[in-house]
Amino acid sequence: MIDIGFLEVAIAICLMILAIILARWQRTGTEKELAIGTVRSFVQLVAVGYALEFIFGMENFFAIIGTMVVMMMVGAYTAGKRAVNIKNGSVISFIAIFTGSLVTLGLMLGLGIIKAKAQYMIPLGGMIIGNSMNCSALVMERLYSDISGNKLAIETSLSLGKSWQDASRTYFQRAIKAGMMHMLNFFKTVGLVALPGAMTGMILAGASPLKAVLIQIIVGYMLTAAVTVAGIVAAQLAIRQMFTTHHQLKL
């Protein structure tokens, strides 16, 4: 395993300094965000590292669940802020993230693939929550954009007697596909274009490449299931706000 300490991290900051210098040179306008992001990510991740060491040492199931609920709330708030045109976007995102996490982690625990320990549930839960958060935000953004941009076509379909479900089905499906696109691309390029994070981390830690591949396959399937569930739930809850019970469009 590679021996990493704060000194090595300090040296690695040179890479961020290089990125900031290049951004400044080319006047991309991102140098301030890069500088703030460097400091913020360092502080956040170090704080999380100490917190996780404490939680791992406790091995308390309720502490694990509490940690994951906080992660879901932060993720839902972030996704809701991105979907600014969706009413109660944060609530919708939380329900979507929670459902995706419950289904996937519940099945993995029930099938005995993982154990109810912090070292398994929190890292895997973090990946599920992060991907579900992005999917929820993308689904809600795309859904609102497509429906508002095709208002005339939808209202024409409704006036001809179609239900709101039929009139909006195409846009509903497109939104879910947009939210899942990063996972669909993952399956096309995994192992060929890029080595995923879980697999790379295990190999760097000294694990057998084959074992790392098998773990990555499980993680990939888990994330895909979670993202699919979260995307569908987010789309269902968001689109229901856009129509009345009398099949009228309201934006």
Secondary structure, DSSP 8 states (H G I E B T S, - for coil): -----HHHHHHHHHHHHHHHHHHHHTT-S-HHHHHHHHHHHHHHHHHHHHHHHHHHHH--HHHHHHHHHHHHHHHHHHHHHH-TTSTTHHHHHHHHHHHHHHHHHHHHHHTTSS-SSHHHHHHHHHHHHHHHHHHHHHHHHHHHHHHHHTHHHHHHHHHTT--HHHHHHHHHHHHHHHHHHHHHHHHHHBTTTB--HHHHHHHHTT--HHHHHHHHHHHHHHHHHHHHHHHHHHHHHHHHTTB-TTS-B--
